[in-house]
Amino acid sequence: MQISSLLRIHPRFMRSVHLERDFRDPDSSLGYILTPIAQQALERITAGFRTNSTQRAWRIAGDYGSGKTDFALAMARIAEGSRNELPTDLRRFVGQTTFGAVLATGDNEPLGVTVLRALGVKSEGRRGRPDTEEVLEAVRKRVNIAQSSRHAGLLLILDELGKNLEYAARNPESDDVFLLQRLAEEATRSGNKAFVIVVTLHQGIAAYATGLDSAAKREWDKIAGRFEEIVYAQPIEQVAALIAATLNVETARIPDALRRESGSAMTTALKAGIYGPSAPVSLTDLGPKIFPIHPTTLPVLVRTMRQFGQNERSLFSFVSSSEPMSLQQHAAHPVDIAGHFRIHHLFDYVRLNLLPTITTGHSHTHWGVIEAVLASTEVATPTEDAVLKTVAMLSLLGSPDLPATEEIVGASVGGERRAVHEAINALRSRGVIYERGTIKGLCLWPHTSVILDELFAKAIEAVSNKGDGIKQLCDHVRSEHLVPRAFYARNGTLRYAAVSLIPATDLNELLAKQPQLDGVGADLNLRVILPADRAQQRIAKQTLHDRRNTLTKGLFVAVAEPPDLAVSALTDLVAWEWVVRNTPQLAGDRYAREEVSRQINQARRNLRIRLGGLDNLALPTGKRIELFYNGTSSPKELATGRELLTFLGDRCRRIYSESPMVLNELINRHSPSGAAISARTKLAEAMATASEKPYLGMDETKRPPEMALYLSILKKGGFHTETKSGWMFQIPTPDNDECKLLPAISLITETLKAKGTDALIPVREIFNALSLPPFGVREGLQPLIMAIYLATHHQHVALYEDGTYLHEVGGNVFLRLTKEPEFFCLQYCELTGVRSEVFTKLLRLLQIDARDASRTDLIDLVRPLAIFIGREIPEYSRKTNNLPAVTVAVRRALIEGREPVKLVFTTLPEACGLPPIGKDGLRTPDELAVRLRTALHEIRTAYPKLIERLRNAIDAAFDITTQTSKGRSIIAGRAAQLAVTVTEPAIKVFALRLADTALDDRGWVESIANLLARKSPERWLDNDETEFHHQLELAAARFKRTEMALIGTTRKLNGHACRIAITKSDGSEVGDLVDWNGMDESRIRPVENEIQQILSKHGRHGLAAAMRAIWTELNAIEKKKS
């Protein structure tokens, strides 16, 4: 025997009631079951039917499926006095006076439309919503019609009024709420023109105004007070009676065991209080009458449908539903096998059919934990499975009046009590279920864990009504950039539009401080105005229409629909974030922590869905958007996301009309990679050093990044080409400008000339100009354009770093320029008039060849002079003052010169003692050329002359008077003999330097000078030369004394050295070492002959005279040395 054979479900419970449709069915109310709550409501409402009653405006609030529509249908029949269409127990409410009943079900439309539909007023040809007075006048006419039909008045019933209120909340500029107030007042004051209005809702009137401001909410609260309220909530005992009447079970055919279990389980449930603290004992008899629903299941089922049933499920629709795991599917099984529909069966039903509602509703906080526990738990027996699901279901509801006590769980699971007890103990011992609270209820998480439902409710309370919801939404949402990719594919530059959400209340502030296209941020600016209601939306559109011509270039403004759903979704997200910030206990509860994380992600997804594409203007199908911008008489209407991107691409093309077309994403971007920067630097180095080579000297068979840049920009753009004179950089013709770089090149020239020909313009200023419309050049491409400009305008442009002219731009300089452009400046140097004529002659006189013979320019002279003074001469030549005054002045001008124009035409002529070149100054460069050549020659020869002076000083120190090349070899020979005998370091090193024959003459002198002055002579100052002479004198004297000391020793020196010493009788002595090797023999020989003649002529007197003369000379030499 199947369970279904025991049930005789009443047909009227097989579907939900529709007010208008079922009112036309005279039998639709015959099966109505009068409950105490319905009886009380009827008594109150029918009291308003009395003459001159003031209680004629009623609102009935109750959950979906609670029977409000069925009650309203019966109420209409009672009002009209249709006794034959009512069950017996309702006929007593029919009075002597009757009312004509008009009915309508609310919809997402103006309230006036619904009321007129109830009154039967045709709406064909009507435009817009009906006026309040029009609706009230229609009501009065219908009252008169009712009274002419022998009725006392009119009863207006509006079912599902909440839909109209939702519409009114989204469109606060409508007068729907005012109309509702006027209807209530009309009913209350109707007197003998009796008019009664009854509306049904799922919640209070004010609850529909949660998205409105505080003033509007107060207005809605006031309107709610115009209606008498009836809370239509059936107590659980009444619901049990209704379910029993619905199932209409043949209790006599229920097996005895199941009938007894139904009765005992109902007794247990009543004692446990799950049917309420005041449930009558008479409910015990209902246990078998609600079979197959288990008595412990019914309260859980009622709560489940109320909490998760949405708007399409009710307790009674569940009874007749054929969904998986539903009651009907359960009833299809044999009685002795299936038995009762228990709580764990309900859990399976909820899991299969109501999960979407759970995961998006308030109880979603525990579902993740429940799923995690069920997935990780292995059950040993069916009883354990039933216990686990029963506890899970009760934990999901989390209701204090439905505790998961062992008594309730045991009664619900059924079977042997011992088996159930063992299953509970087994799950408890494995840490699957826990005891919580003072009532020892079972739960899937310990009592110390975080109760997320309570926290979330607390968070909602904390974050709700904390300011403007629209403003919070705008502050919280980070919109995505919009990229017109088709434009990018064609032009090579990735441009984007920045999207920002702006509250409608901040529209005037936006118009006062409009975003500008500064070349740094977005290429276009999209602002989406979010209004709180239709009134704000209308005002915002009108404001933008009136001030569209004041919008800045690149600014586009759209006005969206009021984002009510998005504001609500944001509330959930902010609430969960509040839970994270304010719940330190989450650190010790892994399940709760993971669930909160999941809920935050879900809330973000929900917010993204509710935004409906507002964050990135991804227009949903069927929705349109209007963009207000300057230059158009009416807003641009767009229907799809593709249309929007196409429009943005067209705007980019118009606004950035002079932008380059470089199809190389490696460098044409805001922030190029390290590899791209390195490639750009290498290419700039090659441009400066190998412009005359094909492919700038790179291997054309390979494709490193720098080659890719070369091919896609320099070669394709026509800047590096082969001419009759070879490979060179040149400006392409407009027809050959495939990369469209000529506008940027021209802009640089215009920027340099803007402040005068000779002005220094910071490179940063040039880069900023390139960034702005209509160019919009990306930061990665700007330095390369600068390198191209320097290569093609080298004769006209000078580059400075920290005020110092740079004669060429190598890789290191270019890298510094890209990293710190604020330290670099450019100067445009152009020759005209007298200066041009004089300059051309000056180049010819100085014999300097221009890099481009067809165009001589200032840099052709300045660059060679800069290279000369900076590279070709040693430091000594740049610092010595042993030069003529004019030469020193010319050198100073070359070193300190910062501006090529001033250097050539003013500073150098003045340094040469001539007037500046110009209109009123020097007109012929002949004298300037002569003096300049002389000065340059003296600067160039300053160091060689120093070396010559040092060589002469060395010869003199060693008594070398002969002007031949033998002087060095004589000194070296003497030093070589001395070097092998001495050990004292200083004299030995000096002797070794003197004896070095591997160096050339200049190197030999520089080596000795470096030793004595402790500095390379190339870096000498003038006082270093003085120091050299002093140290040379000391070192040479020591050398010669050492050499003299070795005379007479066993060590053999050359035969040209002779030591002479004279000792007086008093012990005093003078002496010296005389080496005549290297002396002029022609001068020695005559003197030697004269001395020999004197000695021969005078004998010993002559010898004495010679000794006295030698004594005097030697004594004077020693005194001079001391």
Buried (B, 14 or more C-beta within 10 A) or exposed (E): EEBBEBBEBBEBBEEBBBBBEBBEEEEBBBBBBBBEBBEEBBEEBBEBBBEEBEBBBBBBBBBBBBBBBBBBBBBBBBBBBBEEBBEEEBBEBBBEBBBBBBBBBBEEBBBBBBBBBBBEBEEEEEEEBBEBEBBBEBBBEBBEBBBEEEBBBBBBBBBBBBBBBBBBBBBBEBBBBBBBBBBBBBBBEBEEBBBBBBBBBBEBBBBBBBBBBEEBBEBBEEBBEBBBBBEBEBBBBBBBBBBBBBBEBEBEEBBEEBBEBBBBBBBBBBEBBBBBEEBEEEBBEBBBBBBBBBBBBBBBBBBBBBBBBEEEBBBBBBBBBEBEBBBBBBBEBEBEEBBBBBBBBBBBBBBEBBBEBBBBBBBBBBBBBBBBBBEEBEBEEEBBBBBBBBBBBBBBBBEEBBBBBBBBBBBBBBEEEEBBBBBBEBBBEEEBBBBBEEEEBBBBBEEEBBBBBEBBBBBBEBBEEEEBBBBBBBEBBEBEBBBBEBBBEEBBBBBBBBBBBBBBBBBEEBBEEBBEBEBEEBBBBBBBBBBBBBBBBEBBBEBBEEBBEEBEBBBBBBBBBBBBBBBBBBBBBBBBBBBBEEBEEBEEBEBBBBBBBBBBEBBBEBBBEBBBBBBBBBBEEEEEBBBBBBEEEEBBEBEBBEBBBBBBBEBBBEBBEBBBBBBBBBBBBEEBEEEBBBBBBBBBBBBBBBBEEEBBEBEEEEEBBBBBBBBBBBBBBBBBBEEEEEBBBEBBEEEBBBBBBBBBBEBBBEBBEEEEBBBBBBBBBBBBBBBBBEBBBBBBBBBBBBBBBBBBBBBBBBBBBEEEBBBEBBBEBBBBBBEEBEBBBBBBBBBEEBBEBBBBBBBEBBEBEBBEEEEBBBBBBBBBBBEBBBEEBBBBBBBBEBBEEBBBBBBEBBEEBBBBBBBBBBBBBBBBEBEBBBEEBBEEBEEBBEBBEBBBEBBEBBBEBBBBBBBBBBBBBBBBEBEEEEBBEBBBBBBBBBBEBBEEEEBBEBBBBBBBEEEEEBEBBBBBBBBBBEBBBBEBBEEBBEBBBEBBBBBBEBBBBBBBEBBEEEEEBEEBBEBEBBEEEEEEEBBBBBBEBBBEEEEEEEEEEEEEEBBEEEEEEBEEEBEEEBBEEBEEEEEEEE
